[in-house]
Amino acid sequence: MELHNRSVRTDVRELGALVGEVLAAQTSTEAYETVEDLRNAAIGYRRGEVSNRDRLHESIDDLSTTREGIVARAFTTYFELINLAEERERVRAIRSADDEGALHDSFEATIAEFAEEGVEPDALRNLLEDVLIEPTFTAHPTEARRATVKAKLRSIATHLGELDERNLTERERSAIWRDVTAEVTSLWGTRQVRQRPPEPEDEARNVGWYLENTLFDVIGDAYEEFEETIATEYEDVDCPKLFEFRSWAGSDRDGNPFVTPEVTDETLERQRAVAIEKYRDRCKRLSAVLSQDGDRYALDDGLAESLAADAERFPTVVEEARERYPDEPYRQKLRLMRERLDRVDDVRPGEYPDGDAFLADLDAIADSLAADGQDAVRESFVEPLRRQVDTFGFTLASLDLRDHRENHTEAVAEAVAVEGVDYRGMDEAEREAFLSEAILQKNPVVDVDAPGDVSETTERVLRRFEELAGWQDEYGQQAIDTYCISMTEEPSHVLEVLFLADQVGAVSLPDHCGLDVVPLLETESALNGAERILGALFDNEAYATALSVRGDVQEVMLGYSDSNKENGFLAANWDLYENQRRIARFCREEDVTLRLFHGRGGSISRGGGPMNEALLALPNETVTGQVKFTEQGEAIAEKYANPRIAERELEQMLDAQVRSRREANEEPTEDVPERWVDAMETMAPAAREAYRDLLNTDGFVTYFGQATPISVVENLNLGSRPASRSGERTVEDLRAIPWVFSWTQTRLILPGWYALASGLDAYLDEVGESEGIETLREMYEEWPFFRTTLDNAGLALARTEPEIAAEYADLADDDLRERFFPELIGEYERGRELVLEISGRDQLLRREWLSESLGRRNPYVDPLNLLQASLLGRTHRTEAEERTLRLTVNGIAAGMKNTG
């Protein structure tokens, strides 16, 4: 049976033609012909039909201001639609492979392999019990598209799915395509670029959309598939809870003064309201199914006792339920459950105190159905809802608070100064001792309600902690129970947060600790000092007590973005790998369970790439079963907008984590040959030195400003957070996202490969070319860390286009161009050569579909790049030209499927 009616070529061809039709209809035939001329000129050069881009340059130079805007819009719209075509192709590939039993990285294959290798049921049960995967959605500004544009694209994607998967009559097909045409026409007339930055509430709602509209429904299907997979080989192994979702949207304050307590409160309230409404709706649906006659089916004791408790709690409502549903006990129970849900945010008593209480009632229904031999009903209708409640609770996604450590230090110093304590004058040991003693003493040190004459920063921090205690009272501790500290460098930075939480009652040792306090290690010094920081904390009486209350689980966050920006791609990856191992070994020696929180971005240079491969490449020592990682920007849309793709992503994460955990159990300390470590210890410092030499060379920051669209990116209204921490144009102060975004726009993906060649060559020079290449090939074949690192660099190299990058380099002062551009291209060319030689491939990309995608896109991105470079080169731009310039940024981001 054919599963699909279309192919990616059909979608690309028909959507591309539709863009042309809409363009001609909404503008003019002449405008359409202009875009076609540009398209054909770009394709002709890429195919080798012409020897240069002169015709393309001439056509761009001849465009009027109005026509420039039309060209930018046409190519941007094209890429938005082609991205949908490729999304649809991924769904086809998943469904077809699943139907044929040929999905790679599948949980099904792993369970079959475990059974064949003789993994006992108890071993599998323990393995699954260890696993908890926590995708954490952030509001980091890497999504260039407006919400309105995304909504239109999702509608078009739905229509494409109908055309592809449904058996339709010709009339039905025509009606759907008419709707697609209408949506594309509407899209053409919609403003692509935001006129104002999104507010934090917008970002929280954006993240919430994926939780509400995709993942909430997908999670039940995913668990059903996992359970069926396990049952094919293991009869008595149940599938435990494997996933939780968390969010920073509406709670991350690092560098964002607009995330106020009111924003966080609104986010918590909205998320709870959404969850409650979802459960109420599901209970109504369940009531339509569970119409069993009480005279024919006996209730088990648990459900009978639950109904009796409801009768005492709501005698009037119970009577009404009995009248409405006589002899239908399940419907009576569900009516009472809806009543309790209605009262969650109500002055009337009797509400569910938390999601666990609601889950307990669902368990009573499920157990009663099972006792009556109605497992089919339980599995199809009750179990998916149980999984939803178990996963999302009443919080939908638990929030993490985050702020920069300097703000906490200032707040503590000012607050205790009112009480006569000179915190600023203390050294690190004195601060640790003071904070520990203050936390352990019974009475508070500061009056958070009335701290006296303090700065705005201190007032803001103290108010946040005061609100934290209230949020936990109102929404439950699990709704907001993690506090992440950016740029942690010392143990006192962690103790300061514990102290502030103690002052408001969110921590009350030795009995209560309502927070996981999480150091975010981002700099080279922090990573290398991790054992010192953690050691001091574990030895500190107050912190050790708090850790014990939290189950002796220490979460540590690793910052991939700033580490890369500080050290370069190769050195950052090695630093992170080695320090993860050291942290894990140290925690194990201290009998503390480590939960690593990987602060990954969407791009390769910010820790991006396929998550399943990233999980498999982690050092064995770090794989405790619990893992947490950030998801942000366009990566969220790519992974979680389509339900089938979202389910596949969850399966791949689970498969990788289960495999990694089993390997870690069998080999707790990863056996990495000493010569491989020696090779990395030679490569990484050399790469770091080469990278820092570039950044520190006089004039490089100026060159970066002239040869990239950073000035446009900084003002794109991508997110509510400022582009730099202090407003200064320095590489150190610039946030990692605009740094990567700007290079990506120029098609010179420097952050993803620069200094890789310098590092590799340093090793080859030391041991000799022949021996060195042989060792590097062995490392690539046998070491997941090195293979993933090199493949990711290969992807960044493959996406780099030196000829296009040269157009941007020409915008810089001549002396700066001659100093920097040849060096950058030399590093690129040598890196490309070495990746091919080590991997043994004749192309940089390992995946054929990705190569096809780049080949399909490149000719269409080129005109946008040339137009953008032309606009950037103008000393004075009109308002219309500025709009077009911003639109080219969106278009190139869509064409590259990446921002920062």
C-alpha positions in Angstrom: 0.0 0.0 0.0 1.3 3.5 -0.9 1.5 5.6 2.2 1.9 8.9 0.4 0.6 10.7 -2.7 3.4 13.1 -3.2 7.2 13.6 -3.1 9.6 16.3 -2.0 10.2 17.2 -5.7 6.5 17.6 -6.3 6.1 19.8 -3.3 9.1 22.0 -4.1 8.1 22.3 -7.8 4.4 23.1 -7.1 5.1 25.5 -4.1 7.8 27.2 -6.1 5.5 27.7 -9.0 2.8 29.0 -6.6 5.1 31.6 -5.3 5.7 32.8 -8.8 2.0 32.9 -9.6 1.2 34.9 -6.4 4.2 37.2 -7.1 2.9 38.0 -10.6 -0.7 38.4 -9.4 0.1 40.6 -6.5 2.8 42.8 -8.1 3.4 42.5 -11.9 4.6 40.2 -14.6 7.7 42.4 -14.9 8.5 41.8 -11.2 8.0 38.1 -11.7 10.4 38.1 -14.7 13.0 40.0 -12.6 12.9 37.3 -9.9 13.1 34.6 -12.6 16.1 36.2 -14.2 17.9 36.3 -10.8 16.9 32.7 -10.1 18.1 31.4 -13.4 21.3 33.4 -13.3 22.1 31.9 -9.8 21.3 28.4 -11.0 23.3 28.8 -14.2 26.4 29.7 -12.2 26.0 26.9 -9.7 25.6 24.4 -12.6 28.7 25.7 -14.3 26.8 27.0 -17.3 28.4 30.4 -16.8 31.9 31.2 -15.5 31.0 34.0 -13.1 28.3 35.9 -11.3 28.6 39.1 -13.4 25.1 38.8 -14.7 23.7 38.3 -11.2 25.6 41.3 -10.0 24.4 43.5 -12.8 20.8 42.4 -12.3 21.0 43.2 -8.6 22.6 46.6 -9.3 19.9 47.5 -11.7 17.0 46.9 -9.2 14.9 49.8 -8.1 14.2 50.3 -4.4 10.7 48.9 -4.9 12.0 45.9 -6.9 14.6 45.1 -4.3 11.9 44.7 -1.7 9.9 42.4 -4.0 13.0 40.3 -4.7 13.7 39.9 -1.0 10.1 39.0 -0.2 9.9 36.5 -3.1 13.0 34.5 -2.1 12.1 34.7 1.6 8.6 33.3 0.9 10.1 30.6 -1.3 12.3 29.4 1.5 9.5 29.4 4.1 7.5 27.1 1.8 10.5 24.9 0.9 11.1 24.4 4.6 7.6 23.0 4.8 8.3 20.7 1.9 11.3 19.3 3.6 9.5 18.9 6.8 6.9 16.9 4.9 9.6 14.8 3.4 11.0 14.0 6.8 7.5 12.8 7.9 7.4 10.6 4.8 10.7 9.1 5.6 9.7 8.4 9.2 6.4 6.8 8.3 7.8 4.7 5.4 10.8 3.5 7.5 8.5 2.7 10.4 6.2 0.8 8.1 9.1 -1.2 6.8 10.6 -1.7 10.2 13.8 0.1 9.1 13.9 3.2 11.3 17.5 3.9 12.4 18.1 5.0 16.0 14.8 3.3 17.0 13.8 2.2 20.4 12.3 -0.9 18.9 15.7 -2.0 17.5 17.3 -1.3 20.8 14.8 -3.4 22.8 15.2 -6.3 20.3 18.9 -6.0 20.6 18.7 -6.1 24.4 16.6 -9.2 24.3 18.9 -10.9 21.8 21.9 -10.2 24.0 20.1 -11.6 27.1 19.4 -8.4 29.1 17.3 -9.6 32.0 13.9 -8.0 32.7 15.1 -6.6 36.0 18.1 -5.1 34.3 15.9 -3.3 31.7 13.5 -2.2 34.5 16.4 -0.6 36.5 17.8 0.9 33.3 14.5 2.6 32.4 13.9 3.7 36.0 17.3 5.6 35.9 16.3 7.6 32.8 14.7 11.0 33.0 15.0 13.3 30.0 14.3 17.0 30.5 14.1 19.2 27.3 14.2 22.8 28.5 12.7 25.5 26.3 14.3 28.9 26.4 13.3 32.3 25.1 16.7 32.9 23.5 16.2 35.1 20.5 17.1 32.8 17.6 13.7 32.7 15.9 13.6 35.3 13.1 10.0 34.7 12.1 6.9 36.5 13.4 4.3 34.5 15.2 1.7 35.5 12.6 4.0 34.2 9.8 4.5 30.9 11.7 0.7 30.4 12.1 0.2 30.8 8.4 3.0 28.3 7.6 1.5 25.8 10.0 -1.8 26.0 8.2 -0.1 25.4 4.9 1.8 22.5 6.4 -1.5 20.9 7.5 -2.9 21.2 4.0 0.3 19.6 2.6 -0.2 16.7 5.0 -3.8 16.2 3.8 -2.7 16.2 0.1 0.1 13.7 0.9 -1.6 11.2 3.2 -5.4 11.2 2.5 -7.2 9.5 -0.4 -8.9 12.4 -2.0 -11.2 13.0 -5.0 -10.1 15.5 -7.6 -12.6 18.0 -6.3 -11.2 17.6 -2.7 -7.7 18.0 -3.9 -8.6 21.2 -5.8 -10.3 22.6 -2.8 -7.3 22.0 -0.6 -4.9 23.5 -3.1 -7.2 26.5 -3.4 -6.8 27.0 0.4 -3.0 26.7 0.0 -3.1 29.3 -2.7 -5.1 31.6 -0.4 -2.7 31.1 2.5 0.3 31.8 0.3 -1.4 34.9 -1.1 -2.1 36.1 2.5 1.5 35.3 3.5 2.8 37.4 0.6 0.8 40.4 2.0 1.9 39.9 5.6 4.8 41.8 7.1 7.7 39.5 7.6 9.8 41.6 9.9 8.8 42.5 13.5 8.2 46.2 14.1 8.7 45.9 17.8 10.7 43.4 19.9 8.6 40.6 21.4 7.8 41.0 25.0 8.7 38.3 27.5 5.0 37.3 27.7 5.0 36.8 23.9 8.1 34.5 24.2 6.4 32.5 27.0 3.2 32.1 24.9 5.4 31.0 21.9 7.0 28.3 23.9 3.6 27.3 25.4 2.2 26.8 21.9 4.4 23.8 21.3 3.6 22.3 24.7 -0.1 22.8 24.3 -0.6 22.1 20.7 1.9 19.3 19.9 3.7 17.8 22.9 0.6 17.5 25.2 -1.0 15.2 22.6 2.1 13.5 21.4 3.3 12.3 24.8 0.4 9.8 25.2 1.1 8.4 21.7 4.8 8.2 22.4 4.4 6.2 25.7 1.9 3.9 24.0 4.5 3.1 21.4 7.2 2.7 24.0 5.0 0.3 26.0 4.2 -1.8 22.9 7.8 -1.9 22.0 8.9 -3.2 25.4 6.0 -5.7 25.5 7.2 -7.4 22.3 10.2 -8.7 24.1 9.5 -8.3 27.9 6.1 -9.2 29.3 6.5 -7.9 32.9 8.4 -4.6 32.4 6.3 -1.5 32.7 7.4 1.8 31.1 8.1 4.4 33.9 8.1 8.1 33.6 10.8 9.1 31.1 10.2 12.8 30.2 9.6 16.1 31.9 9.5 19.4 30.1 10.9 22.6 31.6 11.0 26.3 30.4 13.0 29.5 30.9 10.5 31.6 29.0 9.0 34.0 31.4 11.6 33.3 34.2 15.1 33.8 32.7 16.3 37.2 33.9 19.9 37.0 32.8 20.5 40.3 31.0 16.8 40.8 30.6 15.3 43.5 32.9 11.9 43.0 31.2 11.3 39.7 32.9 9.6 40.9 36.0 7.8 39.0 38.8 4.6 39.9 37.1 5.7 38.2 33.9 6.7 35.0 35.8 3.4 35.1 37.7 1.4 35.5 34.5 3.4 32.6 32.9 2.7 30.3 35.9 -0.9 31.2 36.0 -1.4 30.8 32.3 0.4 27.4 32.2 -1.7 26.1 35.0 -4.9 27.3 33.4 -4.0 25.6 30.1 -3.2 22.4 31.9 -6.5 22.4 33.9 -8.5 23.2 30.8 -6.8 20.4 28.9 -7.6 17.9 31.7 -11.2 19.1 32.0 -11.7 18.5 28.3 -10.1 15.1 28.5 -12.4 14.1 31.4 -15.4 15.1 29.3 -14.2 12.9 26.4 -13.5 10.1 28.8 -17.0 10.4 30.2 -18.4 9.8 26.7 -16.5 6.5 26.7 -16.8 5.2 30.3 -20.5 4.6 30.2 -20.3 1.1 31.8 -23.5 -0.1 33.6 -22.8 -0.3 37.3 -25.2 -3.3 37.5 -23.0 -5.3 35.1 -19.6 -4.3 36.3 -18.4 -4.3 39.9 -16.1 -1.4 41.1 -12.9 -2.3 42.9 -12.4 -1.1 46.4 -10.1 1.7 45.4 -12.7 3.4 43.2 -15.5 2.8 45.6 -13.5 4.4 48.4 -12.7 7.3 46.2 -16.4 7.9 45.4 -17.2 7.7 49.1 -14.6 10.4 49.8 -16.1 12.6 47.1 -19.6 12.1 48.7 -18.2 13.6 51.9 -16.4 16.4 50.1 -19.2 17.4 47.7 -22.6 16.0 48.9 -24.6 18.3 46.6 -22.5 17.6 43.5 -22.5 13.9 44.2 -26.3 13.9 44.3 -26.5 15.8 41.0 -24.0 13.3 39.4 -26.0 10.3 40.6 -29.2 11.8 39.2 -27.5 12.6 35.9 -25.6 9.3 35.6 -27.7 6.7 37.4 -25.8 3.4 37.7 -22.9 4.8 35.8 -20.2 5.1 38.4 -17.3 6.0 36.1 -19.2 8.9 34.7 -20.1 10.0 38.2 -16.5 9.9 39.2 -15.4 11.9 36.2 -18.1 14.5 36.9 -16.6 14.9 40.4 -13.1 15.1 39.0 -14.2 18.0 36.7 -15.6 19.7 39.8 -12.3 19.4 41.6 -10.5 20.8 38.5 -12.9 23.7 38.3 -12.0 24.6 41.9 -8.2 24.6 41.5 -8.1 28.4 41.0 -11.3 29.1 43.0 -12.2 30.3 46.5 -14.4 27.2 47.0 -12.7 24.3 48.8 -12.3 20.8 47.6 -9.9 21.5 44.7 -7.1 19.1 43.7 -4.0 20.3 45.6 -1.7 19.2 42.8 -1.4 17.0 39.7 -0.5 13.9 41.9 -4.0 14.0 43.5 -5.6 14.2 40.1 -3.4 11.3 38.9 -4.5 9.3 42.0 -8.1 9.5 40.9 -7.2 8.4 37.3 -5.3 5.5 38.8 -8.4 4.5 40.7 -10.4 4.4 37.5 -7.6 2.5 35.7 -7.3 -0.1 38.4 -11.0 -0.6 38.5 -11.1 -1.1 34.7 -8.2 -3.6 34.9 -10.0 -5.5 37.7 -13.1 -5.8 35.5 -11.0 -7.2 32.6 -11.4 -4.0 30.6 -7.7 -3.5 29.8 -8.5 -2.4 26.2 -10.6 0.5 27.4 -8.0 1.4 30.0 -5.1 1.3 27.6 -6.8 3.2 24.8 -8.6 5.9 26.8 -7.3 6.2 30.4 -3.6 5.5 30.0 -2.9 8.4 27.6 -4.4 10.9 30.0 -2.4 9.3 32.9 0.8 9.9 30.9 -0.2 13.5 30.2 -0.8 14.2 33.9 2.3 12.4 35.0 4.4 14.4 32.5 2.8 17.9 32.6 1.1 17.9 36.0 -0.6 21.2 36.7 2.4 23.2 35.6 2.7 22.2 31.9 6.4 23.0 32.2 8.3 23.7 35.3 10.1 27.0 35.2 13.8 27.6 35.9 14.8 31.0 37.3 18.1 32.4 36.1 20.2 35.5 36.7 23.8 36.7 36.5 25.8 36.0 39.6 26.9 39.7 39.9 23.3 40.6 40.7 23.1 38.1 43.6 26.4 39.3 45.0 25.3 43.0 44.9 22.0 42.1 46.5 23.5 40.2 49.3 26.2 42.8 49.9 23.7 45.7 50.1 21.1 43.8 52.1 23.5 42.7 54.8 25.3 46.1 54.9 22.1 47.5 56.4 22.7 45.1 59.2 26.3 46.2 59.7 28.0 43.4 57.8 30.8 44.3 55.3 30.2 41.5 52.8 32.2 43.3 50.1 35.2 43.4 52.2 35.3 39.7 52.8 37.5 37.3 50.9 36.0 34.1 49.4 36.6 31.9 52.5 35.0 34.5 54.7 32.0 34.9 52.4 31.4 31.1 52.4 31.6 30.9 56.2 29.3 33.9 56.7 26.7 32.6 54.2 26.8 29.1 55.6 26.3 30.3 59.2 23.5 32.7 58.2 21.7 29.9 56.3 21.9 27.5 59.2 20.8 29.9 61.9 17.1 30.0 62.8 16.4 33.7 62.4 16.7 35.6 59.1 19.5 38.1 58.7 17.8 40.6 56.5 14.3 42.0 56.2 13.4 41.2 52.6 10.1 43.1 52.8 11.9 46.3 53.9 15.6 46.1 53.1 16.2 49.8 53.4 17.9 52.2 51.0 19.2 49.8 48.3 19.9 49.9 44.6 17.4 49.0 41.9 19.3 45.7 41.3 19.1 44.7 44.9 15.5 45.6 45.2 14.7 43.6 42.1 16.6 40.5 43.3 15.1 40.6 46.8 11.5 41.0 45.4 12.1 38.0 43.1 13.0 35.8 46.0 10.1 37.0 48.1 7.8 36.2 45.1 9.4 32.8 44.8 8.1 31.7 48.2 4.6 32.8 47.2 4.8 31.1 43.8 5.7 27.8 45.4 2.9 28.2 47.9 0.4 29.0 45.1 1.5 26.7 42.3 3.4 24.0 44.1 7.1 23.6 44.6 7.6 21.6 41.4 6.3 24.6 39.3 9.4 26.6 39.9 12.1 24.7 41.7 15.4 25.4 40.0 17.6 28.5 40.1 20.5 28.7 37.6 23.4 31.1 38.2 25.0 32.5 35.1 28.8 33.0 35.0 29.4 31.1 38.3 33.1 31.4 39.2 33.1 30.8 43.0 31.3 28.6 45.6 29.9 31.8 47.2 28.0 32.5 44.1 25.9 29.4 44.7 25.7 30.0 48.5 24.3 33.5 47.8 21.3 32.1 46.1 20.8 29.5 48.8 21.0 32.3 51.4 18.5 34.5 49.6 16.1 31.6 49.3 16.6 30.9 53.0 15.7 34.5 53.9 12.2 34.1 52.4 11.5 30.6 53.6 11.9 28.7 50.3 14.8 27.0 52.1 14.5 26.1 55.8 17.2 23.7 56.8 17.6 21.0 57.9 14.1 19.9 56.9 13.2 21.8 53.7 15.0 23.0 50.5 12.6 24.1 47.7 15.3 24.7 45.1 18.0 23.0 43.1 20.7 25.6 42.9 22.5 25.2 39.7 25.9 26.7 38.8 26.3 27.6 35.1 29.9 27.0 34.1 30.6 29.0 31.0 34.2 30.3 31.0 37.4 28.3 30.8 38.3 29.3 34.4 34.9 28.1 35.7 35.1 24.8 33.8 38.6 24.1 35.0 37.7 25.1 38.5 34.6 23.0 38.7 36.0 20.5 41.2 37.2 23.3 43.4 33.8 25.0 43.3 31.8 21.8 43.9 34.3 20.5 46.5 33.9 23.6 48.6 30.1 23.3 48.3 30.0 19.6 49.2 32.2 20.3 52.3 30.0 23.3 53.3 27.7 22.3 56.1 24.7 24.4 54.9 25.0 23.3 51.3 25.6 19.7 52.1 22.4 19.7 54.2 20.5 21.3 51.4 21.9 18.8 48.9 20.8 15.9 51.2 17.3 17.3 51.4 17.2 17.4 47.5 18.2 13.7 47.3 21.9 14.2 46.9 21.4 15.2 43.2 23.6 18.0 42.0 22.7 19.7 38.7 25.5 21.4 36.9 24.9 23.5 33.7 27.5 23.7 31.0 27.5 26.7 28.7 28.3 25.7 25.2 27.8 29.1 23.5 30.1 31.3 25.6 32.7 28.5 25.9 32.8 28.4 22.1 32.9 32.2 21.7 35.8 32.4 24.2 37.9 29.4 23.1 36.8 28.4 19.6 35.1 25.3 18.3 37.7 22.6 18.9 39.1 23.8 22.2 35.6 24.4 23.6 34.4 20.9 22.7 37.5 19.3 24.3 37.2 21.5 27.4 33.6 20.6 27.8 34.3 16.9 27.3 37.2 16.7 29.7 35.6 18.8 32.4 32.4 16.8 32.2 34.4 13.7 33.0 36.2 15.4 35.8 33.0 16.7 37.3 31.3 13.3 37.0 34.2 11.4 38.6 34.4 13.9 41.4 30.6 13.7 42.1 30.8 9.9 42.1 33.7 10.0 44.7 31.5 12.3 46.8 28.5 9.9 46.5 26.5 12.7 44.8 24.4 12.0 41.7 25.2 14.3 38.9 22.6 15.7 36.5 24.2 17.6 33.7 22.3 20.4 32.1 23.7 21.0 28.6 23.2 24.6 27.5 23.1 23.9 23.8 22.0 26.3 21.0 20.6 25.6 17.6 23.8 26.1 15.6 26.8 23.8 15.5 29.1 26.4 17.2 26.6 26.7 20.1 26.4 23.0 20.8 23.7 22.2 18.3 23.3 19.2 16.0 21.2 16.0 16.3 20.4 15.5 20.0 20.5 11.7 19.8 24.1 11.8 18.5 25.1 14.4 21.1 23.7 12.1 23.9 25.5 9.1 22.5 28.8 11.1 22.4 28.7 12.1 26.1 31.4 10.5 28.3 30.2 7.4 30.0 31.1 8.9 33.4 28.4 11.6 33.0 25.5 9.4 31.9 23.6 8.9 35.2 20.3 8.5 33.4 19.1 12.0 34.2 19.9 14.6 31.5 18.7 18.1 30.8 19.3 20.3 27.7 18.1 23.5 26.3 15.9 23.8 23.2 15.6 27.2 21.6 14.5 29.3 18.7 14.2 27.7 15.3 15.3 24.4 16.8 12.0 24.2 18.8 10.0 24.8 15.6 12.0 22.3 13.6 11.6 19.5 16.3 8.3 20.1 17.8 5.9 21.9 15.4 4.9 18.7 13.6 3.5 15.9 15.8 5.0 13.0 13.9 8.5 14.6 14.0 8.1 15.5 17.7 7.3 11.9 18.5 10.3 10.7 16.5 12.5 13.2 18.3 11.4 11.9 21.7 12.0 8.3 20.5 15.5 9.2 19.4 16.3 10.9 22.6 15.1 8.0 24.6 16.9 5.4 22.5 20.2 7.4 22.8 19.8 7.8 26.5 18.9 4.2 27.2 21.9 3.0 25.1 24.2 5.4 26.8 23.0 4.5 30.3 23.5 0.8 29.6 27.0 1.4 28.3 27.8 3.5 31.3 26.6 0.7 33.6 28.9 -1.7 31.8 31.9 0.6 31.5 31.5 3.4 34.2 34.8 4.9 33.2 35.1 5.3 29.5 38.2 3.6 28.2 39.8 6.4 26.0 43.3 5.4 24.8 46.0 7.6 26.2 47.3 8.4 22.7 43.9 9.8 21.8 43.9 12.0 24.9 47.4 13.1 24.1 46.3 14.0 20.5 43.5 16.2 21.9 45.8 17.8 24.5 48.0 18.8 21.6 45.2 20.0 19.3 43.0 21.9 21.7 45.6 24.4 23.1 46.9 25.1 19.6 43.4 25.7 18.3 42.6 27.9 21.3 45.7 30.0 20.7 45.0 30.4 17.0 41.4 31.4 17.7 42.3 33.9 20.4 45.1 35.3 18.3 42.4 36.1 15.7 40.0 37.7 18.1 42.7 39.7 19.8 44.4 41.0 16.6 44.0 44.7 16.4 41.3 45.6 13.9 39.4 42.3 14.0 36.4 43.7 15.9 36.2 46.5 13.3 36.5 44.0 10.5 33.7 41.9 12.1 31.5 45.0 12.2 32.2 45.9 8.6 32.1 42.5 7.0 28.9 41.1 8.6 25.4 42.5 9.2 25.9 42.6 13.0 24.5 46.2 13.0 21.3 44.9 11.5 21.1 41.8 13.6 21.4 43.8 16.8 18.3 45.7 15.9 16.2 42.9 14.4 13.7 42.7 17.3 14.4 39.0 17.5 13.9 38.8 21.3 13.1 40.8 24.4 16.7 40.5 25.6 19.4 43.1 24.5 21.9 41.8 22.0 24.9 42.6 24.2 25.3 42.7 28.0 26.6 46.3 28.2 25.8 47.7 24.8 29.5 47.8 23.8 30.7 46.3 20.5 33.3 43.9 21.7 33.5 40.2 21.0 33.7 39.5 24.8 30.6 41.5 25.6 28.5 40.4 22.6 26.1 37.6 23.2 26.9 34.3 21.5 23.7 34.4 19.4 24.3 37.6 17.4 27.9 36.6 17.1 27.0 33.3 15.4 24.0 34.8 13.6 26.1 37.5 11.9 28.7 35.0 10.5 25.9 32.6 9.4 24.4 35.4 7.3 27.6 35.9 5.4 27.9 32.1 4.7 31.2 32.1 6.5 30.4 29.9 9.5 33.6 30.8 11.3 32.4 29.9 14.8 31.8 26.3 13.7 35.3 25.5 12.3 37.8 28.3 12.8 41.1 27.0 14.3 40.1 23.3 13.7 42.8 23.1 11.0 45.4 24.9 13.2 44.7 22.3 16.0 44.9 19.3 13.7 48.0 20.6 12.0 49.7 21.1 15.4 49.2 17.4 16.1 50.4 16.3 12.7 53.5 18.5 13.0 54.3 16.9 16.3 53.9 13.2 15.4 54.3 13.3 11.6 51.7 13.4 8.9 51.4 9.6 8.2 51.2 8.5 11.9 49.0 11.4 12.8 46.4 10.8 10.1 46.3 7.1 10.9 45.6 7.9 14.6 43.0 10.6 13.7 41.2 8.2 11.5 41.1 5.6 14.3 39.7 8.2 16.6 37.0 9.1 14.1 36.0 5.5 13.6 36.0 4.4 17.2 35.4 7.5 19.4 31.9 9.0 19.4 33.1 12.2 20.8 35.7 12.9 18.1 33.5 11.6 15.3 30.6 13.9 16.4 32.9 16.8 16.8 34.5 16.3 13.3 31.1 15.7 11.6 29.6 18.8 13.2 32.6 20.9 11.9 32.1 19.2 8.5 28.5 20.5 8.5 29.6 24.0 9.3 32.3 23.8 6.6 29.8 22.5 4.1 27.5 25.4 4.7 30.4 27.9 4.2 30.5 29.6 0.8 33.9 31.4 0.3 32.8 33.2 -2.8 29.7 34.6 -1.1 31.7 35.5 2.0 34.1 37.4 -0.2 31.2 39.8 -1.2 30.9 40.7 2.5 34.7 40.9 3.0 34.8 43.5 0.2 32.7 45.8 2.4 35.5 46.1 4.9 38.4 48.6 4.6 41.0 47.3 2.2 43.7 46.9 4.7 41.4 45.0 7.1 40.2 42.7 4.3 43.7 41.9 3.2 44.7 41.1 6.8 41.8 38.9 7.8 39.9 37.4 4.8 42.8 35.4 3.3 43.6 34.0 6.7 40.0 32.9 7.3 39.7 31.3 3.9 43.1 29.5 4.4 41.8 28.0 7.7 38.6 27.0 6.0 40.3 25.3 3.0 42.8 23.4 5.2 40.0 22.4 7.6 37.9 21.1 4.7 40.9 19.1 3.4 41.6 17.5 6.7 38.0 16.6 7.5 37.7 14.8 4.2 41.0 13.0 4.7 40.3 11.9 8.2 36.7 10.8 7.6 37.6 9.1 4.4 34.7 10.6 2.5 34.6 12.5 -0.7 32.1 15.0 0.6 31.8 16.9 3.9 28.3 15.8 4.7 27.6 12.3 6.0 23.9 12.4 5.2 22.8 12.3 1.6 19.5 14.1 2.3 21.3 17.0 3.8 23.6 17.3 0.8 20.5 17.3 -1.4 18.9 20.0 0.8 21.9 22.3 0.5 22.1 21.7 -3.2 18.4 22.7 -3.5 18.8 25.8 -1.4 22.2 27.3 -2.3 21.2 28.9 -5.7 18.2 30.6 -4.1 20.2 32.0 -1.1 22.8 33.5 -3.4 20.7 36.4 -4.7 19.6 37.3 -1.2 23.2 37.4 -0.1 24.3 39.6 -3.0 21.3 41.9 -2.4 22.1 42.1 1.3 25.8 42.9 0.7 24.8 45.6 -1.8 22.5 47.2 0.8 25.1 47.0 3.5 27.6 48.8 1.3 25.4 51.9 1.0 26.5 54.7 3.2 23.0 56.1 3.5 19.9 53.9 3.2 16.3 55.0 2.8 13.6 53.6 5.1 12.5 51.3 2.3 16.0 50.0 1.9 16.3 49.4 5.6 13.1 47.3 5.5 14.5 45.3 2.6 17.8 44.8 4.4 16.0 43.4 7.5 13.9 41.2 5.2 17.1 39.7 3.6 18.2 38.7 7.1 15.0 36.7 7.5 15.2 35.2 4.1 18.8 34.1 4.5 18.0 32.6 7.9 15.1 30.7 6.3 17.3 29.6 3.5 20.1 28.5 5.8 17.5 27.0 8.3 19.6 28.6 11.0 20.1 31.9 12.8 22.3 31.7 15.9 
